[in-house]
Structure formats: C-alpha cells, structure tokens
Amino acid sequence: MKKFLFLITLTLSVTTASAQNSYEQYTEGLPFAMNEVKTPQIPSNQATLTDFGAVGDGEQLCTEAFAKGIDALVTKGGGRLVVPRGVWLTGPIVLKSNIDLHLEKGAVIQFAADETLYPIISTSFEGLDTRRCQSPLSANGAVNIAVTGQGVIDGNGQYWRPVKKSKVTDSHWKRLLASGGVEMKKGYWVPSEGYAKGEQGANMNVPNAQTEAEWQAIRRFLRPVMVSLVNCKNVLLQGVIFQNSPAWNLHPLMCENIILDNVLARNPAYAQNGDALDLESCKNALIVNSKFDAGDDGICIKSGKDADGRRRGRPCENVVVDGCTVFAGHGGFVVGSEMSGGVKNIMVRNCQFLGTDVGLRFKSTRGRGGIVENIYVDGVSMTDIETYALTFNMYYGGKSVAEVLAEGGNPTAAVEKMPVTEETPVFRNIDIRNVVCNHAGFAMEFNGLPEMPIEGIHLKDIKIEADNDAIFQHCQNITRDNVVIKLKK
C-alpha cells in the first residue's frame, strides 16, 4: 500500500511541475497574439565531462571528450553533460537533441585558437548564403537543447578579428603590430596573411574565392559566429556568460521557441562585427533578464539580407525583450539592417541602455525589401547615448551612426524618389511609450524613403534630454502625446 501511494505522489509531482511555466508571464497581455514559450524537456540522465577523459588544465584539447559525452547521453535519450570547474580547451562542440550543456561555477569552455580545427561549411553569415568556418558551439535541426549554469564560454575572438586603430589605445595598437599579422592600410590590422588575402576583393565579408584551395587559404578570414543555432526548436540559454566571439556572439537562426534568460553576452568595445545577440528569422522568442555589452549591436533582430533573405521568406516574429540591460554597443535594441524576410510583433519593455551609440535603432536601405511592423516599446531608460536616443533610418550604409556623423554625414540630406519594388523596405505601425533618456546627442530621427514613408508612429510619455532636436522626414500619420524634448544647447 505504501509503495502504491508513493507512486501516485511521484506521478502527481511530475505532472504539476511540467504544467507550471515560469515564463508564461512574458506572453500575457501582449498587443499581438503569441503562444507561451516553455523550457525544453530534457531527460534527467547526467554525465560529467571528465568521465570521457577530459582534463581542465587549459592545455589539453577536450574536443573528443565533449563529442563522446554528448553521444553517450544521446544513446540514453538525452540528458545533462556537466562541465566542472576548470578551463576546458576545445575545438567545435556540436549540440544534439535533448542535451543540456551545463557549466558549473568556475567552469570555462575556451575554444582553441587554431583555424584548422574549424572546418569550412555552407552557412548564412550577415544574412547572406555563403561559406564560413564551423562555429565553436553549434546545433542544426536539434530539438530540446540547452546551455545552462554559471560558467563561461569564451570564443578566443582576438585570434580571429581585425582591429581598427581608432578603437584601441596606442599601447594596444603597438602590441598588435608587434604580434604579427598585417596592417592592410593605415590604421587597420588583420591577424594573418590568409585573412588579408580573403579580405581583398571581398563583398561585405563574403570572399571571392572559387576553388577549394582558395577557400582553405583564407580560413581565418572566414571567422564564424560563436554560437550558431540553426533550425532548432525549444532552446534555452540560461545563466551562462558568452564572451569574446570571433564574429557575432549569439546567433539563433530560423529557430522556434527560444528563451534567453539571465545570460551575459559580451565582447570588447573594439570587436569588429562583435554583435552580442542576433536573433534571425526566429519565431516565439523570449529575451529576459539578460545583459549585453558589445563591440557592435547589442540586441538585434534580423531576417536575412536582400535577395537571399527574401527567398528564405521567414520573418522574425513574436519576440519579447524584457528586463534587459545593454552597455556599450552600436545600438541597445536594433532591428536590421538585414530584415528582408520581415520583422513583426516585437515587444521591448523594462530595459535600460547605458552608454550605447544609439538607444533604439531601426535600420534598412533600398534593396532590402521586407516589412517591419507591429513594433511596441514600453518602458526604456537610457543614459549617455552618444548619437540618437531613437532612430529609424532607411539609408544604412554599413557604418555605425557615430562613424557616419564623425565623417560629416548629413542625416537629413535630400534624396530622390525611386519606384516602389520588392526591394523597397516598409516600416509601419510603431508604438513607443514610457521612454526616458538622460542625455543624447540627438533626440529622435524618423528618416524614411520618399517613395515609402515610415507609416503610423505613436509616441507617448517620452522625455529626452539631448543636444539636438528630433528629425521627422518622409514619415506620416504621427501622433505625439506628452513628448518632451529638452535641448541642452
């Protein structure tokens, strides 16, 4: 009898636990329909990395141990691979369905600075179909995967990235030149001859290599995003620090039901293409209670670039960003410029941007196409924004706003009206309220295309202290309710 009662109690407790969803609160009361997003269901099996011969001394490669540990759990239906305290040097790690990669306190996974460990694969990079080195941490087509714990994942990005002299100190620059590499032009350093060869003739990071030998010769130029999750479903990234990536830091692509909770994604302020998070063509995503500190955009929403993005045709939709902080970065919360598949149903609330180049940044250009609509911002606090507290700019040219202004760019330059085609980007239905900014270079910029004005802007309860006033050009159906801009100059 006692045994029978125990079994009933156990069954009820498991059922109750699975029925509860601590993330339900984030999808309640939204201005658009969005399903609940739940954590992945991963079996309770567990193994420890050291069970498979790994040594956490920062010197011995643990690539084989990670692969063996994951495969051993897969044969049991999945489970948690525990990474204990130590420095675990490794080549690429590939996550598989029903696996939780769990980093205990003091655990550091550091990806080896050796391009020969990272095979060249077909993938998407900056919204275009191309080839790059395999990402240090990746999954493709996996279901129910997680990276959790209190440890650190480090991409050894300084081995891969170019550096602009203007972004570092003189002593840092001298160390770079002394370390080797190539100064391509005055003030621009790349880490190897192979990188320099790859950059020559490349179009926005896509090289003109033709033969396999040519691809192999420029392998370090093909620096990967650090965490690449492609076509995955039910994903959780929780508690871990992700840092020092070769290119973008976190890149979920065409994923569904994804949660980022209490993570820190960080890169040096000089990290070229060092975006913290790029959520691309994903559906049903929660980005909550997390911190971002980047050398490029902080939290960025994308959906592919130009013809490649339109052909994919998968919008980034149903996204909630709540309780997040962005420190350095070209933008705190960003949409674009690769948004050719469309972006819709986005809620940003209860966030703070501290010292970013731009606060809320929406960018595109002719040739992208795509529709960005139903964007809701409710409750953002900003301090010390270098350029715009808020910008919608349809003339993005590949540089940060700070760089454009420093070069004498004119945000209100007259442009000719062009025909409307599938390459014309559309931005509409934008609701922004409860925003406070304590100092920005410029208050706001709405700079649409003459052939496709930004449509339907509702601004409410906004207070911005800035050096320069708001700019409204080629936009229509604007309502302003309690919008206060206090000019310092």
N, C-alpha and C positions, 0 to 999 in steps of 0.2 A: 504494500500500500504506500509506504513512504517513497519507494522508488517511483511509483506512478505519479505521485504528487510532484516530485522533483522534475520529472519530465514535462509535466504540464507547466510548471513555473518557468522552466527554461524556455519553452516554446513561446510563452506569452512575453517574456522579457525581450527576446529577439524580435518578435513581431512589433512590439511597441517601439523599440529602438529604431527599427527600419522605417516605421511610419512617421517618426519625427524628422523634421527638416529644419535645421537651424538657419538655413539660407532663404526660407520662404518669405521672410520679412522684406527682402530686397525686391521682390516682384509683386508686392501688394500695392495697390493704388497707383499704378503707373498710368500715364496718359496714352498708353498703347497696350495691346494685348501681348502678354509674354508668359509662357509656361514656367512653372517652377524649375529651378535648376538644383539638382541634388548631387551629393558627393558620389563618386564611383563606388560600386560594391565590389570589394576585393576580398578574396578568401583569407582566412586567418592563419594560413601557413606562414612560417617565418624561417629565414636562413640568414646567416651572418657572412659578410664578405670574406672574413678570414677563414671560413670553412673551406674555401676554394683556393687557398694558397696565397692570398693577397698579403702584402706587407705594407704597413702605413708609414714608411720612412721617408716618403717624398722622393725616393730614388728608383725604387724597383717598379717597373711597369705592371699595372694591375689589369690591363685590358682583358686578358683571358679570364681572370677571376670574375670580373663583372659579367662577362658573357656566360660563363658556366653557372654562376649564381642565378642569373635570370632564367636560363634554360632549365635549371633544376626545379625552380618554382613553377615554371610553365607546365612541366610534366605532371605536377600535382594539381593543376588547375589554376595556379597563380598564388600570390601571397606577397609578403614584405621581405625585401632584401635590405638588411640593416648594415649601414656603413658606420663602424665605430669611430671613436676619437683617433685622429691621426691624419697624415697627409697622404692621400691616395693618388699617385701619379698614374695617368691612364691615357690611352687613345680613345677613339669614339666609343660611346655607350649607346646601345640601341634598346629602348624600352619595348616591351611586348604586352599584349593584352593581359589584364588582371594582375599587373605588377605595381607595387608601391616601392619606389626607391626612397629609403628612409635614412636621413642623415642625423645621427645622434649629436649631442653637444660636443663641440671640439672636432667634428669631422670636416675635413676639407678635401673635396674632389678637385684635383687640379689637372687640367688637360695638357698633355705634353706639347712642348714647343718643338715639333718635328712634323713638317708638312707631309712627309712620306707616309705618315700613319693615317692620313685622311684621304681616302680615295676620291677621285673626281666623279661626281654623279650628275644626272639630269635633275634639275630642280627649278624653283622660282626664286628670283632674287630681285628685290626692289620692284616687285610687280611684273617682272618680265620672265618668260621662259628661257632658261639658259643652263649653263653647267657651272657648278661650284664644287669646292671641296666638301666632303661629307661633314655635317655639323657634329660638334663634340658630343652633344646629347640630342638624340632624335627618336622619333616614333613615326610610323607611317601606317595608317589604317588600323591602329590599335583601339581597343575598347576597354574602358575602365582602367585608367592609368593614373599614377600619382607620383609626385616628388614632394616629400614632406620632411619635417623635422626641424632641427635648429642649427644645421651646419651651413657650409659654404660651398658653392660651385664656382670655380674660377677658370676662365677660358684662356688664360695666358695671352690676352689680346695684344700686348705690346710686341709680341713676336710677329704679328700679322699686319698691324695697322700702319698706314702712313701718318706723318705728323706735319702740321704747318707751324713754322717758326713763330708766327704771330700768336699762337695759342699756348706757348710754353715759355718758361723763363729762359734767360740766356744760359744759365748753367745747365739746364735740362737739354737745351739745344746742342751745346758743346759736347755733352755726353753722348747724344745720339750720333753726331758726326764721328766721334771717336770710336763708336761701337761698330762701325762698318756701314753697310747699306749704301744708298745712292742719293745724292742731292740732285733731284731731277731738274729743278730750276731754282732760282734764288728763293730760299725760304720754304722749300717743300722737299721733305725727305721721305724715302721709301725704304723698307727694310732689307731688300735684296736686289740683285741684278735681275732675277727672274720676275720679281714684282715690277721693276722698271720696264722690262720687255712687255709684260702684259698690259701695262697702262698705256703704252704707246699705241695710238690708234683705237683705243677702247672707246665705246659709246656708253657713257653713264654706267661704268663698272661692268659692261658686257664687252669682252675682248673680241678681237677679230681673228682668233686662232682658227685654223682649218683642220690640220692633221692632228692625230693623237699625240704625236711627238711635240707639236707646238703647244698643245694643252698641258702636257706634263711639264714642259719647260717653264711655264708661268704659274705653277701650282700655288705659290704663296700669294699671288695676286688674287687668286680665287678664294679669298678669305670668307669663311662661312658665317652665318648666324650661329650663335652659340647653342640655343635651344630651339630645335625645329620640330614642331608637331604638325603633321600633315594628315588631313582626313581622319582625325581621331574623334572619338565620341566618349563623353563622360571623363573629363580630365580635371584633376585637382593639383594645383601648385600651392603649397601652404607652408609658411614659416621659414623657408629657406632664403639665404642670401645668394643671389645670382650676380656675378660681377666679372668685369674685365673681359668682355667678349671680343672676338675678332672683328665682327661687324655688329649687326643688331644683336641685342641681348636675348629677348624672349620673342619668339615668332610662331604663334599658333596660326596655321593656315588651313582654311576650309574645315575647321573643327566645329563640333556641336556639343553644347552643354559643357561649358568650361568655367572653372572657378579659380581665380587667383585671390588668395586670402593671406594677409599678413606676410607678404613677401617684400624683400628689398631687392630691387634691380638697380645696379649702379655701375657707372663707368667713369673714367677720368673726364674732366671737362673738355680736354683736348682730343677725345676719342673720335676719330673720323667715322661717320656713319654709325655712331655709337648709340643709337636709339635704345631706350630701356625696354619698351614693350611696343610691338607692332601686331595688333590683332587684325588679321586679314581674312576677309570673306568667311567670317565665323558667324554662327547663329546661336543665340542664347548664351550670353557670357556675363559673368559677374566679376568685377574687379573691385575688391573691397579691402579696406583697412591696410593698404599697402603703401610703400614708399618707393620713389623713383628719383634717381639722381644721375643725369645722363650727359653725354657729350653731343647729343642731338636731341630729337624729340623725346618727351617723357612718356606719356600715354598716347598712343597713336592708333587711329582706326583707318584701315585701308581695304581695298578690294580689287587690286590688280591695276595694271598700267596700260593705257592706250588700247590698241587692238587686242593684245593678249588678255587684258582684263575684261574687255567687252565680250570676247569669245568665251571666256570662262563663265561670265554672266552670273556670278554668285555674289550678292551683296553681303556686306557686313551688317547684321541686323539683330535687334533685340539685345542691347548691351546696357548694363547698369554699372556706372562707376560711382562708388560711394565711400566716403571716408578716407580718401587718398591724399597723399602729400607728394608734391614734386618740388625738388630743389633746383639745381642747375639743369638747363636743358633749353633747346631752341623753342620749345613750347610746352606748357603744362599739360593741357588736353588738346589733341590735334586730330583733325580729320584731313586726310590726303597726304601728299598730293595724288598718290596712286589710289583713285577712287572710281575707276572706270566701270566696275561692276555694280556700283551704287552703295549707298550707306543710308540706313533708315532705322528709326525707332531707337534713339540713343538718349539715355538719361544720365546726366552728370550732377551729383549733388554732394553737399557736405565735404567739399575738398578745399585744399589750400595750396597755393603756388607761391613759393618763396624764392624770389630772385631769378626767375626764368627770363629768357629773352622776351617771350610773349606769354600771356596767360592762356586765353582760349584762342586757338589758331585753326582756321579753316582755309585750306589752300587747294587750288587747282589751276588749270591752264587750258587754253584751247588745245584740242587734240585728245584730251582725256575722255570726253563723254561722261556718261554716268549721271545718276540723280542722287543728290544728298537731300534728305527730307526728314521731317519729324525729329528735330533736334531739340532737346529740352535741357536747360541748365537751371538748377535751382539751389543756390547756396554755395557760393565760391568766395573765399577770402584770398586776397593777393597782397604781397608787399614787394616793393623794389623791382618792378617789372621794367626791363631795360627799354623796350620799344612799346608795343601795343598791349593794353590790357585785354583787348578783344579785336581780332581781325578776321574778316572774310575777304580773301584776295584771290582773284581769278587770273593772276598773272605770275604765278610761281615760276621761277627760273633756276631752281636748284640750289639757291643760297638761303642762308638764314636772313630774317628781317634785319637783324643788326648789321650783317655784312652788306646788304643792299643799301641801307641808309648810310653806312660809313663810306660807301663808294659814290655817294651823291645821288642815289636813285630817287625818283620822284613818285610817291605813291598815288598822285592824282594826275599823272600825265595823260593827255588826251589820246584816245585810241579810236581807230576807225571801226565802224560797224561791219561785221562779217556775216555771211549766210549761216543760218542755223542748220547743222547736220548732226549725225550720230556722234560726232566728235565734240559737240558743244556741251560743256558741263552745266548741270542745273542744280541750284541751291534754293530750297524753298521750305516754308513752314518752320520757322526758327523761333523758339520761345526762351528768353533768357531773363532771369529774375533773381533778386536777392544776392547781388554781387557787390562786394566792397573791395576797392583797390586803394591801398595807401601808397601812392606814387607810381606813376608810369610815365614813360617818355611821351606816349600818345594815349588818348583815352580809348577811342574806338575807330575802326576802319571797316566800312562796308563798301567794297570796291568790286562791283560786278562787271559783266560784259555788256556793252551797249546792245548787242543782239539778244542777250539773255540776262536781264537784270536779276539780282537776288530778290526773291519774292516772299512776302509775308513774314515780316520781322516784328516780334512783340517784345519790347523791352520794359521791364517793370522793377521798381525798387532797386535802382542801381546808383551807387555812389563811387565816383572815381576822382582821385586827385592826380592831376597829370600836368606835364609841361605844355602839351598841345591838345587842342580840342578834337572832337570827333569828326570823322570824314564820312560822308554818305555820297556815293557816286554809283550811278546805274543800279539802283535798287528801288523797290516800290512796295506800297502797302506796308508802311512802317507805322507802328503805334508806340508812343513813349508815355509811360506813366511813372511819375516820380523818378525821373532820371536826372541826377545831379552830377555835373562835371565841374570840379573846382580847379581852375588853372593856377599854377604856381608862378608862371611868368607874367 
